[in-house]
Amino acid sequence: MQYETIRAIIEIAFPLILIMDPLGNLPTCLSMLKEFSPARQRKILLRELLFALGIIILFMYLGSGLMKMLNIHQSTLRIAGGVILFIISMKMVFPQPDNLKIAPEKDPFIVPIAVPLFAGPSLLAAVMVYGSKESATLTVLAGVMLAWGVSFGIMMIGPTLASFLGKRGLRACERLMGLILILLSVQMLEDGIEFYIRNVLTK
């Protein structure tokens, strides 16, 4: 049972890490904060990651109630989440240059680092899907915390990692993560369609 729980946590955390895309977001965040010292950069990133974590957990717990209030089926959320993930993954594989520009002298507060770079619509949709699948809230929460912890670790060693991998290395990692995310998005679409056929059409 313990092995199954750990496996379930990893299965939740892995796609969330890909969606958070810390390696892909690292160059963008560092370019925003290039006027600050490395110590100040880490403090800002920690603050923004904490904001993102709070928003993610809020959507995880309130997502199911919000779906019921708006009369949204789980199949709709899964299909919509799969579509959003597919779009995000295509942008990771085929990135558009300079699609986000922020004045370096400003200290970004919540936007755009916390939202939408880390707690974007694709991640919030995925968290709502996981939260609505089952009552194992602690398992989902553990998966979220694991994904957040990995992203936190990568962002804290960001300057060193960026200099080691270089722009091409970071871009290659982002595209690889995008390819994996495409597979996960298609799987989410298939799950949503299957759920719709079994639980909505057959009623």
C-alpha positions as CSV (number, residue, x, y, z in Angstrom):
1,M,0.0,0.0,0.0
2,Q,2.8,2.4,0.8
3,Y,4.5,1.6,-2.5
4,E,1.2,2.4,-4.3
5,T,0.9,5.7,-2.5
6,I,4.4,6.7,-3.4
7,R,3.8,5.7,-7.0
8,A,0.6,7.7,-7.1
9,I,2.3,10.8,-5.7
10,I,5.1,10.6,-8.3
11,E,2.5,10.1,-11.1
12,I,0.8,13.3,-10.0
13,A,4.0,15.2,-9.4
14,F,5.7,14.3,-12.7
15,P,3.3,16.0,-15.1
16,L,3.0,19.0,-12.7
17,I,6.8,19.5,-12.9
18,L,6.6,19.4,-16.7
19,I,3.7,22.0,-16.7
20,M,5.5,24.3,-14.2
21,D,8.5,24.0,-16.6
22,P,11.2,25.4,-14.2
23,L,14.0,24.9,-16.8
24,G,12.0,26.8,-19.4
25,N,10.9,29.6,-17.1
26,L,14.4,30.0,-15.6
27,P,15.9,32.2,-18.4
28,T,12.7,34.4,-18.4
29,C,12.9,34.9,-14.6
30,L,16.6,35.6,-14.6
31,S,16.2,38.2,-17.4
32,M,13.5,39.9,-15.3
33,L,15.7,40.0,-12.3
34,K,19.1,40.6,-13.9
35,E,19.5,44.0,-12.2
36,F,19.2,42.4,-8.7
37,S,22.0,40.6,-6.8
38,P,21.8,36.7,-6.8
39,A,20.7,36.8,-3.1
40,R,17.9,39.2,-3.9
41,Q,16.9,37.2,-6.9
42,R,16.5,34.1,-4.7
43,K,14.4,36.0,-2.2
44,I,12.1,37.3,-5.0
45,L,11.8,33.8,-6.6
46,L,11.1,32.3,-3.2
47,R,8.3,34.8,-2.6
48,E,6.8,34.3,-6.0
49,L,6.9,30.5,-5.7
50,L,5.1,30.7,-2.3
51,F,2.4,32.8,-3.9
52,A,2.1,30.3,-6.7
53,L,1.9,27.4,-4.2
54,G,-0.9,29.1,-2.3
55,I,-2.9,29.7,-5.5
56,I,-2.4,26.1,-6.6
57,I,-3.5,24.7,-3.3
58,L,-6.5,27.0,-3.3
59,F,-7.6,25.7,-6.7
60,M,-7.0,22.1,-5.6
61,Y,-9.4,22.4,-2.7
62,L,-12.0,24.7,-4.2
63,G,-11.9,23.2,-7.7
64,S,-14.4,20.5,-7.0
65,G,-16.9,22.8,-5.3
66,L,-16.5,25.4,-8.1
67,M,-17.2,22.7,-10.7
68,K,-20.4,21.7,-8.9
69,M,-21.5,25.3,-8.6
70,L,-21.0,25.9,-12.3
71,N,-22.4,22.5,-13.3
72,I,-19.2,21.5,-15.1
73,H,-18.6,17.8,-15.6
74,Q,-15.3,16.2,-14.8
75,S,-15.1,15.1,-18.4
76,T,-15.3,18.7,-19.5
77,L,-12.5,19.7,-17.2
78,R,-10.3,16.9,-18.3
79,I,-10.8,17.6,-22.0
80,A,-10.3,21.3,-21.5
81,G,-7.2,20.6,-19.4
82,G,-5.9,18.3,-22.1
83,V,-6.4,21.0,-24.8
84,I,-4.7,23.6,-22.7
85,L,-1.8,21.3,-22.0
86,F,-1.4,20.5,-25.6
87,I,-1.3,24.2,-26.5
88,I,1.3,24.9,-23.8
89,S,3.4,21.9,-24.8
90,M,3.4,23.0,-28.5
91,K,4.7,26.4,-27.3
92,M,7.4,24.7,-25.4
93,V,8.5,22.7,-28.4
94,F,8.2,25.6,-30.8
95,P,8.9,28.7,-28.6
96,Q,8.2,32.2,-29.7
97,P,11.1,34.6,-29.0
98,D,10.6,37.5,-26.7
99,N,6.9,36.8,-25.9
100,L,7.2,38.3,-22.5
101,K,9.1,41.5,-21.7
102,I,9.2,43.1,-18.2
103,A,11.1,46.2,-17.2
104,P,14.2,44.9,-15.3
105,E,14.1,47.8,-12.7
106,K,10.7,46.7,-11.4
107,D,10.3,44.0,-8.7
108,P,7.7,41.6,-10.2
109,F,5.0,41.0,-7.6
110,I,2.8,37.9,-8.2
111,V,2.5,38.7,-12.0
112,P,4.1,37.4,-14.1
113,I,6.4,34.9,-12.2
114,A,3.9,33.4,-9.8
115,V,1.0,33.8,-12.3
116,P,1.1,32.7,-15.1
117,L,4.6,31.3,-15.3
118,F,4.2,28.8,-12.4
119,A,0.5,28.8,-11.5
120,G,-0.8,29.2,-15.0
121,P,-4.2,28.1,-16.4
122,S,-2.8,24.7,-17.5
123,L,-1.4,23.9,-14.1
124,L,-4.6,25.0,-12.3
125,A,-6.7,22.9,-14.7
126,A,-4.5,19.9,-14.1
127,V,-4.7,20.4,-10.3
128,M,-8.5,20.6,-10.5
129,V,-8.6,17.4,-12.5
130,Y,-6.4,15.6,-9.9
131,G,-8.4,17.0,-7.0
132,S,-11.8,16.0,-8.5
133,K,-10.7,12.4,-9.5
134,E,-10.7,11.0,-6.0
135,S,-11.0,11.8,-2.3
136,A,-7.3,11.1,-1.7
137,T,-6.6,14.8,-1.1
138,L,-3.4,14.1,0.8
139,T,-2.0,12.2,-2.1
140,V,-2.7,15.1,-4.5
141,L,-1.3,17.6,-2.0
142,A,1.9,15.5,-1.6
143,G,2.2,15.4,-5.4
144,V,1.8,19.2,-5.6
145,M,4.3,19.7,-2.9
146,L,6.8,17.4,-4.6
147,A,6.4,19.2,-7.9
148,W,6.8,22.6,-6.2
149,G,9.8,21.4,-4.3
150,V,11.6,20.3,-7.5
151,S,10.8,23.6,-9.1
152,F,11.9,25.5,-6.0
153,G,15.2,23.6,-6.0
154,I,15.8,24.4,-9.7
155,M,15.0,28.1,-9.3
156,M,17.2,28.4,-6.3
157,I,20.2,27.1,-8.2
158,G,19.1,29.0,-11.3
159,P,22.1,31.3,-11.9
160,T,24.6,28.4,-11.6
161,L,22.4,26.1,-13.7
162,A,21.9,28.6,-16.4
163,S,25.6,29.3,-16.7
164,F,26.3,25.5,-16.8
165,L,23.7,24.5,-19.4
166,G,23.7,27.7,-21.4
167,K,20.8,29.0,-23.5
168,R,20.9,26.1,-25.9
169,G,21.0,23.5,-23.1
170,L,18.0,25.1,-21.3
171,R,16.1,25.3,-24.6
172,A,16.8,21.6,-25.4
173,C,15.6,20.6,-21.9
174,E,12.4,22.7,-22.4
175,R,11.7,21.1,-25.8
176,L,12.2,17.6,-24.3
177,M,9.8,18.4,-21.5
178,G,7.3,19.8,-24.1
179,L,7.4,16.5,-26.1
180,I,6.7,14.5,-23.0
181,L,3.9,16.9,-22.1
182,I,2.3,16.4,-25.5
183,L,1.9,12.7,-24.7
184,L,0.4,13.5,-21.3
185,S,-2.1,16.1,-22.8
186,V,-3.3,13.5,-25.3
187,Q,-3.7,11.0,-22.5
188,M,-5.8,13.5,-20.5
189,L,-8.0,14.1,-23.6
190,E,-8.5,10.3,-24.0
191,D,-9.4,10.1,-20.3
192,G,-11.9,12.9,-20.6
193,I,-13.6,11.4,-23.6
194,E,-13.7,8.0,-22.0
195,F,-15.1,9.5,-18.8
196,Y,-17.8,11.4,-20.9
197,I,-18.8,8.2,-22.7
198,R,-19.0,6.1,-19.6
199,N,-20.6,8.5,-17.1
200,V,-22.5,11.1,-19.2
201,L,-23.7,9.5,-22.4
202,T,-24.7,6.2,-20.7
203,K,-26.9,7.9,-18.1
